[in-house]
């Protein structure tokens, strides 16, 4: 269903790439409900893909909701506020990308 003039979909709906809103349970169900195929992309069954489609506020909230923790990775969420990446400070792409506690900063 199309909701012209609004940026958000109704509760229990997700937004397709073409801005059409469909019910969350229609995402990745084998049918092109969006009309552009964006609800049936390769990998749509992944936990993070489903969370992103539904606009979940649980992504990067500090709690692993996906079995493999993909909703809380450093690559996706960055470091916690009390940590840093050495590569961010050194501007060296080959520097460590591991989150370090602020206590290690000299």
Secondary structure, 3 states (H helix, E strand, C coil): CCCCCCCCCCCCEEECCCCCEEEHHHCCCCCCCCCCCCCCCCCCCCHHHHHHHHCCCCCCCCCCCCCCCHHHCHHHHCCCCCEEEHHHHHCCCCCCCCEEEHHHCC
